[in-house]
Amino acid sequence: MPVKIKTFLSALFAIGWLTACAQMSSHEAGRNTNIIKAEQDARTPDEHVALARHFEEAAKEMQLKANEQKKLLKRYEEKHYLYDRQPHELEAHTQALILKYEKTAKACAEAAAAHRKMASEAAELKK
């Protein structure tokens, strides 16, 4: 493999690796301190609905990221010969990201469902 191609692929790998790691830190669990406080303070149906929307959006975002990683994984598997000795590391890292994103998406979806339920229960209590 020519040196230019190896250098390009190494740079591409490094950028992909850094991007993947950076994405995880921004929405680690879909919950920051403001959201945690909002969850603790939520009393009205409207507040619970707003929280449910937030978690639904976070779940969608995490699932999109998981889907992006699945596409990358498919590329790594199909074109492993382009990545020299690193395809197994790339595949393992990408699979770990997929699992983490999907787990976070599931947790966010469950939180959204819980807040929808709390909103309906709070609405019933007001009647």
C-alpha positions as CSV (number, residue, x, y, z in Angstrom):
1,M,0.0,0.0,0.0
2,P,1.5,3.4,-0.9
3,V,2.6,5.7,1.9
4,K,0.1,8.4,0.9
5,I,-2.8,6.1,1.1
6,K,-1.6,4.8,4.5
7,T,-1.2,8.4,5.8
8,F,-4.6,9.3,4.5
9,L,-6.3,6.3,6.1
10,S,-4.5,6.9,9.4
11,A,-5.6,10.5,9.4
12,L,-9.2,9.4,8.6
13,F,-9.1,6.8,11.3
14,A,-7.8,9.4,13.9
15,I,-10.5,11.9,13.0
16,G,-13.2,9.2,13.1
17,W,-11.9,8.0,16.5
18,L,-11.9,11.5,18.0
19,T,-15.3,12.3,16.6
20,A,-16.8,9.1,18.0
21,C,-15.4,9.8,21.4
22,A,-16.5,13.4,21.4
23,Q,-20.0,12.5,20.5
24,M,-20.4,10.3,23.5
25,S,-19.4,12.9,26.1
26,S,-22.0,15.5,25.0
27,H,-25.0,13.3,25.7
28,E,-23.5,10.6,27.8
29,A,-26.8,9.5,29.3
30,G,-29.1,12.1,27.9
31,R,-29.3,13.8,31.3
32,N,-27.5,16.9,32.6
33,T,-28.0,18.6,35.9
34,N,-30.8,20.9,34.5
35,I,-32.8,17.9,33.4
36,I,-32.2,16.1,36.7
37,K,-33.5,19.2,38.6
38,A,-36.4,19.5,36.2
39,E,-37.3,15.9,36.8
40,Q,-37.2,16.4,40.6
41,D,-39.3,19.6,40.4
42,A,-41.9,18.4,37.9
43,R,-45.4,18.6,39.3
44,T,-47.8,19.6,36.5
45,P,-48.8,17.5,33.5
46,D,-47.3,20.1,31.2
47,E,-43.9,19.8,33.0
48,H,-44.0,16.0,32.6
49,V,-45.0,16.3,28.9
50,A,-42.1,18.7,28.3
51,L,-39.7,16.2,30.0
52,A,-41.2,13.4,28.0
53,R,-40.5,15.3,24.7
54,H,-37.0,16.0,25.8
55,F,-36.3,12.3,26.5
56,E,-38.0,11.3,23.2
57,E,-35.7,13.7,21.3
58,A,-32.7,12.4,23.2
59,A,-33.7,8.8,22.4
60,K,-34.0,9.7,18.7
61,E,-30.6,11.4,18.7
62,M,-29.0,8.4,20.4
63,Q,-30.6,6.0,17.9
64,L,-29.4,8.1,15.0
65,K,-25.9,7.9,16.4
66,A,-26.2,4.2,16.8
67,N,-27.3,3.9,13.2
68,E,-24.3,6.0,12.0
69,Q,-22.0,3.6,13.9
70,K,-23.7,0.6,12.4
71,K,-22.9,2.0,8.9
72,L,-19.3,2.6,9.9
73,L,-19.1,-1.0,11.3
74,K,-20.5,-2.4,8.0
75,R,-17.9,-0.4,6.1
76,Y,-15.1,-1.7,8.4
77,E,-16.3,-5.3,7.9
78,E,-16.7,-4.9,4.1
79,K,-13.5,-3.0,3.5
80,H,-11.3,-4.4,6.3
81,Y,-8.3,-4.5,3.9
82,L,-8.2,-0.7,3.8
83,Y,-7.5,-0.4,7.5
84,D,-4.3,-2.4,7.7
85,R,-3.9,-4.0,11.1
86,Q,-6.6,-1.9,12.8
87,P,-9.9,-3.3,11.6
88,H,-10.5,-5.5,14.7
89,E,-9.9,-2.5,17.0
90,L,-12.2,-0.3,14.9
91,E,-14.9,-3.0,14.9
92,A,-14.7,-3.6,18.6
93,H,-14.8,0.1,19.4
94,T,-17.7,0.7,17.0
95,Q,-19.6,-2.2,18.4
96,A,-19.1,-0.8,21.9
97,L,-20.4,2.6,20.8
98,I,-23.4,1.0,19.2
99,L,-24.3,-0.8,22.4
100,K,-23.8,2.3,24.5
101,Y,-25.9,4.5,22.2
102,E,-28.7,1.9,22.0
103,K,-28.7,1.4,25.8
104,T,-28.9,5.2,26.2
105,A,-31.7,5.4,23.6
106,K,-33.6,2.7,25.5
107,A,-33.2,4.5,28.8
108,C,-34.3,7.8,27.4
109,A,-37.4,6.1,25.8
110,E,-38.2,4.5,29.1
111,A,-37.9,7.9,30.9
112,A,-40.1,9.5,28.3
113,A,-42.7,6.8,28.8
114,A,-42.6,7.3,32.5
115,H,-43.1,11.0,32.2
116,R,-46.0,10.5,29.8
117,K,-47.5,8.2,32.4
118,M,-46.9,10.7,35.2
119,A,-48.4,13.5,33.1
120,S,-51.6,11.5,32.5
121,E,-51.8,10.6,36.2
122,A,-51.3,14.2,37.2
123,A,-54.0,15.2,34.8
124,E,-56.4,12.6,36.3
125,L,-55.7,14.0,39.8
126,K,-56.7,17.5,38.6
127,K,-60.1,16.3,37.5
